[in-house]
Structures are given as C-alpha cells and as structure tokens.
Amino acid sequence: MSAPAPLRLGTRASALALAQSGQAGRALVAGTGREVELVHVRTQGDADRTSPLAQIGGTGVFVTAVRRALLDGEVDAVVHSCKDLPTLPEDGIALACIPAREDPRDALCARDGLTLADLPRGASVGTGSPRRAAQLLHARPDLHVVAIRGNIDTRLGRALGEHADLDAVVLAASGLRRLGRDAAISELLPASTMLPAPAQGALAIEVRSESLEDPGLAWLVEALAREDDPASRAAVTAERSLLRTLEAGCSAPVAAFAEMDGARLQLQALAIRTDGGHAVRAEASAPLDLAHDELTGAASVPARLGAQLAESLLGRGAGAILADARTS
C-alpha cells in the first residue's frame, strides 16, 4: 500500500521560518504516517534585506508571495509569523490554526550580559522595529537606537559577534527560542518596559477556504482543529482587532498584549511617538468562556474588546501619534 501524500507547507526560506514551519508541520502530521514537505517561497522582504520594512511595503511584505503559492495550489497550507499578517481577511484563505503561543516578550541581547538598566549612557542598541525603538527611547532617552535588518544571527552578530559594532540588539524572544539561541538573551523585557507587537510569538497556519470542505483533506482539517489553541487564538484576535481598528500596519509604533486571567480576557495596548517622547496607554478586559464563546469574527468577544480599546486609545490622542509616524 502506497504511503499517503506528504503535507506541502509553504514557508519563507529563512532559518526562523523553516524552524517554525517544521515544528508546525510535524505537529500536524503526527500519527498520520505522512511526511512534511517544506516548499520555500521567496518574498519581497527576503529579496530586500537593507531597506526599512515600511519603505518596501510594510504590512504583508513577508506574506503576499506565500499566500499566492497557496491560492495557486502549489502548497496545502502556509505558516506565518502571525504578527506579519495583514489584519484584513484575504479572499479564498482561512486562518485555520493558531497553535499555542511562544513567549511574546522582547529580549535584550547585550554584550557582557548587560540589562537595559545597566547599559552605559549613550549605548548603541539595534532594532528594525519602530515600536521597539520608541519604547527603548521612552525608557532610556540617552540611548542611541540604530535601525538594523537581517536574519537573527546577522542581528545577533552586531552585538555579540567578533566584529560587533553595537552594545545590544532587541529581538523577539520567541524567535530566539525557536532557533535555540536562548543563551544570547541577557534580559527578557517586561511588558511595563516593552509591550510586545500584536500577535508576537504566535504562528498562523492558513489554508484555502475550499480545503475546509474537501473530503480528501479531512485529516488536515482535524489536525488543524487539534493544534488550534483557544487561549492563543482569543488573545491574537483581540490584538489584531485593535490594530485593524487603529488602521495601523505591523510596522507602526503600536503595541498590544492580551492574555486570559481566570475567566476574563485582559488586553493592554499603547501607541507611542517614534522618538519615545509621548505614549498613550490603555487597558480593558471582558469575560470570556474559551470552551463555548466564539473566538473569531467581528462580533466575537476578543474582536469587540480589541476594537473598543482601540477607540479608547484614539480618544486619548493615539490618532495624532500614528499620523505623525506615517509622515516621519
């Protein structure tokens, strides 16, 4: 009897994308006798590693080509870093699974194991994120924040390598852990200092909408449902709803983090001026039953919570902060 067809997973070809896609794929095929075939897709963000993300397209710069491979039938499913996903749905594509979220915090990777408080005055810190840069300057206005691009090892080398030219870099803890680079972390930055990007640390697995009704892919639909984590989906839905309501892209100086606290979904968020000089912060919560309440859709509790908190931020001046960010 012939072996079942492999699961074709579309993914970027970076080390991190391959690691997280491989992890997700192995979980999906567990117990099925299937193999995982990682199909490499080159994106605009991979082709241009020097320009700021906002300059080469911002939201969707790592997503569009991978989604095209899915819609064209070249792959059965695709894996993204959820924070890279545009907040508006894409015709013909279903966000079928959000596995359990990895640590959402940002990590400082500094020479000599220094913490943020221990960095000397005027220290140079690298990041490619306006959100991280703004919060670094808010906490330490004396720092020299340097815009950097490149894969994780390239960025780590800027602070920890033989020819390092920076005192520290800030990266997502989730990526460092998925690549086994935990030892590079000198400090996990608390949310009070560095609120994460919306959906940071979460993966998103997408399939063609028609696949959900395909009898031949029933095994995959079942696997996606099994690996979907309700608490992570609720949190990510709230955070992405906030981002969508603010009409801010993934590179905007906006941060949000949601988590379950007992039977309530807690959400905190901020919009911050890119120079770190002014931040607007708000938080809210809502009762949520993970076992019975709808977790997606505009009318769901997480989506409503995110939209309501975004309106609160706008009422406190976030709109002006985001408008300034777009023109700076």
Secondary structure by P-SEA (a helix, b strand, c coil): ccccccbbbbbcccaaaaaaaaaaaaaaaccccbbbbbbbbbcccccccccccccccccccccaaaaaaaaaccccccccccccccccccccccccccccccccbbbbbccccccccccccbbbbbbccaaaaaaaaaaccccbbbbbbccaaaaaaaccccccccccccccaaaaaaaccccccccccccccccccccccbbbbbccccccccccaaaaaaaaaaaccaaaaaaaaaaaaaaaaacccccccbbbbbbbcccbbbbbcccccccccbbbbbcbbbbbccccccccccccaaaaaaaaaaaaaaaacaaaaaaaaaac
